């Protein structure tokens, strides 16, 4: 009688796939891509072969899941979590080595994906003290950086980078958290740059919010709010005098809103139990009708009856309301409980995937187009402008077989006041053959491409339709 694991492994070898963490974890999309790229038979024969292989893989996988359902119910392994996170990009990831320990937390490099603009580093964090400090669903790497050495001629002030950390999964058996740290660069990196991963805090994730509408100042009255004095000496409104539930604020309530006898207009917000507010520039922006920022008073936070409150105020009386403009309520909140502070630094060298570049001409409004860079991971358009970027524009890739597909929005890296800016879009699946790209459209601006070389751009009559995404 045949063995499921052996048959799956045989299928893996036949297609020339990289060994998967588990014989039951072969991605059908990888099989599709491998068959398309390696089989040189006629069109009809190729389609039949693909269908046969996919049916075979589907049958084996379904049977494997049925036989291993009990084991899988316990949760995926760390290797399976990583494989799921990488998806079809797994063959392009490089294995990484390096560990460091502090505060009973071991940080270990696992894998990386990179080109000259976008870098992802996958890491494991293990609680060596066995206290499940990383088990909380919202525990994340909040204070982290990927420091990468840039060419000396590009080292200048004002260069901007974007950093993102994401929680990917948690293994309760080993008390290990799997996460990815991403960096979008403000300058083009040298081939295979060196640098380091740096973490200073592992903390509960902050939850951002923004009300659907501006604060309802029409509910204000001329009656003064009752106030109370905090042990620290500040005078704040007593909670619960308004209790306005603002839509879109994730449970944050406008507890008291109104004027006080000292000539100030207060907004006292109440956060969900166990929260610690983390607010940038106040919860409400107040402007004079002339457009100038109005007098903002330093905000005060305090706890009362198990709840956290945040008060902000402006110098105003009822007679001033006609001259003031109020924004939506916005900010973020979370909890400082369980935060782990330490120092984790690991040197690393990042290996980049295949990439080609070509100069560009033309402009989109005030933005000058300078260079097109194509890699297996995504598309980067280098532009120059004092303030404007184009990464928010929709981008489509046009292929030699007549199909096209839309790319995912990426992030921009700022090259400083003088630029240039690196505008990024990511491929939804890896692009194995860059020469199959015959065009890149940014909005309605089409850039023809031949063998990785960009031609002179021109305007399309209309934007591509989402229904035409036929890749």
N, C-alpha and C positions, 0 to 999 in steps of 0.2 A: 504493500500500500504506500502511495506517495506521501511525502512529508511537505506540509504547507510551507514551512520556513525554507526548505531546500528548493522548492519550486520558485518561490519568490526571489531567492538569491540567484537562481539560474536566470530568471527573467532580467534581473538587475545586471548580471554579467553580460547577457546577450546584447543589451542595449548600451553597454559601455558606461553605465552610470557610476558615480562615486558611491562607495558603500554607505548605506543609510544607517542611522543609529539602531534601527530595529528592522527586521525583515518584513514587518507588517506596516511600515511607515513610508512606503514608496509613493511619491506624489505623482498622480496621473498626468499633471501638467508637464512635469519633467520628462515623462515618457513621450508625450506628444512632441515636445521640442526636440528631443534626441532623435526620434524617428524621422521627423521632417528634415533635420540637418544632415543625417548620415545616410539615408536611403537614396539611391540614385536610380530607382526603377521608374517605369512609366507612371503617369498620373493615376490611372485607375488602379494599377497594382499597388502603388504607394498607399492609396486610401484603404484598400482592403487589408493591407498589412497593418496599418495603424489600428483599424477597427478590431482586428484579431488580437493585437497586443493589448489594447485597452480593455477588451472584454475579458481577456485572460487575467489582467491585473485586477479588474473589478471583482471577478469571481474569487480569486485567491484572497483579496483583502476582506471581502464579506465573510468568507469562511473563517479566516483568521480571527476576525472580530468576534464571531460567534463562539469560537473555541477559547478565546482569551478574554471574554467579557468580564469575568471576575477580576482578573488582574488589572484590566484597564479601568475598572470602576474605582480603583484605589487612587487614580490620578496619573497624569503623564509624568515621565521622568524628566530630569533637567535636559537630557539630550533631545528628547522629543519636543520639549518646549522650545529649545533653540532651533530645531529643524522647522517647527511650525512658524516661528518668527521670521526665519530666513526665507521660507517658502521656496519659490523657484530661483531665488538668488543664491541658494546654498552652494552651488558649484563655484561661485565667484568669491566666496568668503575665504579668508586666510586664517589658519589656526594661529592663536596667539599664546604666548607664555609669559608668566610673571605673576607673583603674589606679594602681598604685603599685609601685615596684621597690626591692628591698634584697637584699643577699647574692646577686646574680645571679638572683633569682627575681622574676618579674613576676606580680602578682596582679591579676586583671581581673574586675570584676562583669559577670555575664551576664544573670541573670533573677531574679525573686522571686515568691513566692506568700505572701499574708498576709491575715489578718483581725485582729480586735482582740486575739487571744490567741496565735495560732500564726503564726510567721514562718519562711519558708524562703528562703535566699539562695544562689543557684548561682554558683560562681566557677570561673575557670580559673587554674591556676598553671603558669607556663612557666619551664623552666630555660634562661636566656639564655646561660649558659656552655657549653651543649651537653655536659654531663657525665652526663646521664641520672640525676640525683640523685633524681628523682621516680618512677623506673620501677619500684622495688620494689613487689611486690603488696601489701605491708602498710604502705607509706608513707602516712601520713595527717596531717591537720591536727589536732594534739593540743591545742595551746594557742591557743584562739580564742574570741572573744566577739562577740556582736551587741549593741552598746550602743544602746538606743532610748530617746529622751526620753519620760518619763511625765508625766502632768498633775501640777502642783505640789501640788495638794491630796492626791495619793496618794503623795507622796515621804515615806517614813518608814523607820525601821530595821526590819530583820527580814524584808524582802520577799525571797522566794526565786524564782529563775529556774532553768530547766534548759537546758543547751546540749548539742547533739550535732553532731558533724561526721562525714560519711560520704564515702568514696571512691566515685565513680561510674564512673570509667573513665580510661584513659590512651591518648594518641595518640603512638606512638613517633616518627612523622615530625616532629612539631613539639615533641616532648618536653614535652607539656602534660598536666597532671592536671586532671580535672573533679571537683569536689566540691560538696557542699551543706552549709551550716551552718544548723541549726535552733535556734529559741528558743521555749520555752513560757513565757509571761509570768506574773508573780505579780500584776500589776495590768492593768486594761484600758487599752489604748493609745488615745491620741487618734487621730482620723481622719488617715491618711497621715502617720505620725510620722517625724521625722528622727532621725538617729543616725549610727553608724559601724560598719563591720566592722573588727575588730582581730585580728591574728594575731601571735604572738610565737615560735612554734616549730612546725616541720614535722618530724615524727618517725616512727619505726617504731611501728606500732600495738602496744599491750600486749595480751597474751592473758590473759584472766581464767580462773580455774579454781576448783573447789570439789570436794573428795572426796565420793564417794557416801555414805561412812560416816565416823563419828568416827575419829580416829587409834586404831590397835589397841593400846591400853595393856595389854591382856591379854598381849601378847608381851614385856612388860618382865620383866627378871630382876634379881636383887640383885647380879649381877656388874657391877663398875664398867667404864665405857667407857675405852678408851685415849684419851689427849688429846695435843694438840700445841699449841705456842705459835706464833702468827703473828708476822711481822716487826714488826707494830704493837703487840705486847705482849699481845694477848688470848689466852686459853686456850680452845680449842674441841675438840670430839671429832674424832678422826681419821675421815676418810670411809670408807664401805664396811663398817661393822660390822653393819648391819641390812639395807639394800637392800630396803626394802618398797615395792612398786609399788602405790600407792593408786589405786583406780579413780576416774576423773573428773578427774584432775589434769593431763591433757594432757602427759604425759611427765615431770612433776616426781616425783622419787623421795625417799622418806624414807630417806636414806642411813645415818644412825646415830641410834638412839633409846635412851636409857638414862640411868642415874645416873652421876655423877662423884664423885670423892673429896671435892670441895669442898662437897658437900651440895646439888647442883643436879640437876634433871632436864632433859636436853637433847633438842631435836628438830633434827637437822641435815638440811636439805633440799638436794637436788642438782637444779639446773635444766638444761634441754637446752643443748647446746653453743652458744656465742655469745650466751647470754642475759644480761640484767642484771635482777635481781629488782626489782620495784616493788611493795612490800607495805605495806598500810595496817593498822595495829594488830596486826601479827604474823601468822604463818602459822597459829597455833593459839591459840584463846582458852581459858584455864584458869580455872575458877571453884571456889570453895569450896562445899560442899554447902548452906551457908547462903544462897547466892545472891550473895555478894560476890565481886568480881573478885580473883583470887589475885595474889600477888606476881609481876609480870612483869619479866623482866630485859631490858635493852636488847639488841636483836638485832645480830648481826655477820655481814657478808658478806665472802667472800674467793674468790679464784680459785686453782685447783690442777689441774695436768695438763689444762689447757684447759677445765675445767668451772667453773661458778659455784656456790658453796655459800652457804646462808643458815642461820645458827644462832640459835635462840632457846631460852631456858631459864627455869625457875621454881625458886624455892627449895623443894626437896622431897626427901624420902627415901622409901624403900619403905614406911615406916610411915604416911606421909601419903596413900597412894593411895586409901584408902577414903573420904577426905573431899573428893576432887577430882573435878570433872566436866570432860571434855575435849570440845572442839568438833571439827567437821570441819576439815581443812586447807583453807585458802583463800588467795587472793592473786592476783597477776598478774605476768607477766614479758614481756620483750621484749629489745630491744637498743638501746643508746644510739648505736651506730655509725651514722653517716650523718645524725644529727640536724642540722637547719638552724635556727639561732637568728637572729632579726632582728626588725624592727619594720615591719609592714605595716598601715597605717590608711587606710581609704577612707571619706569621708563618703557618706551615702546617704539617700534618702527613699523610704519604702515605701508603695505604693498598695494599699489594702485592697479586698477584694471586697465584694459586697453582703452586708448583715447586718441582722438584726432582733432585737429583744430584748423580753422580757416578764417582769414580776414573777412570782414563784412563792410558794406557801404550802405548809406541811407540813414534815415532817422524816423522815429515814431514820435511826432510832436517835438518837444524840446529834448528828447533823448536820442543821442547819436549811437548808432550800432557800430561796434568795433571788431568783435570776434565771435565766432560760433565754435563751441567745443562739444563734441559728441563722445560719450563713453557708453559702456554696456549698462551703466546705471541710470544715466539721465542726460539732459541737454542743458548747457549753460550758455547764456548770451551775455557777452561782456559789453557794457554800455558806459557812456560818460554823460553825466548831467549833474548839476549842483544839488538838486533836491528830488528829482523824479526817478522812479524805478518802474520796470515793466513786468515784474514777476507775477502780478495779479492778472495779466492778460491770459486768455485761454490759448493753449498751444496744442497743435496737432502734428503728428508725424505721418508723412505720406510715403508709401512703400512701392517697390518696383513691381509687385504683383497687382497694383491698382487699389489696394486696400489702404486704410488710414485709421488711426486711433488717437484718442486724446490722452495727453500726459497729465500727471498729477501736479498740482501747484506745489512749487518748492518755496524756499526762502531766499532772500537776497542777502548778500554780504556787502557791506559798504567799504569802499576803498578809501574812505576819508573825504575831506572837503573837496579835493581835486579829483576824486574818483581814481580808477574806474569802479563801477558797480558790477557785481557778479549776480545775474538773475538766473534762478535755477528752477528747472522742472524735472520730475522723476518719472522714469518709465514704470508702468504698472507691472511689467515683467521684464527680465533682462533682454537686452538687444544683442543677440549673438553675432549677427552680421551687420555691422555698421554700414557696409556698402549697399545694403538693401534699402537704405533711406534715400529717397529721391527728392524730398522736400520737407521743410519745417515751416509751419505757418504760426505767426504770432498775431492773434486777432485776425484781421483780414490781410496782414502783410505776409506774403509768401516768399520764402527764401529757397530757391531751387538748389539741390545738392546732387553732386555726381562724384562717386567714389570718395566721399568725405569732404569734398571741396565745394564751398558755397559759391553760387553764381549771383548775378544781379537781381535784387528783389523787385517784386511788383505787387500790385493790389489785387486781391480776389474780389469778385462782385458781391460776395456775402460771406458770413461766417459759416463754417461747416456745421452741419446739424448733428446733434448727439445720436440720432437714430442711424447715422451713417458710420458709426464706429463699428467696423466690421472685422477688425483684426481678430 
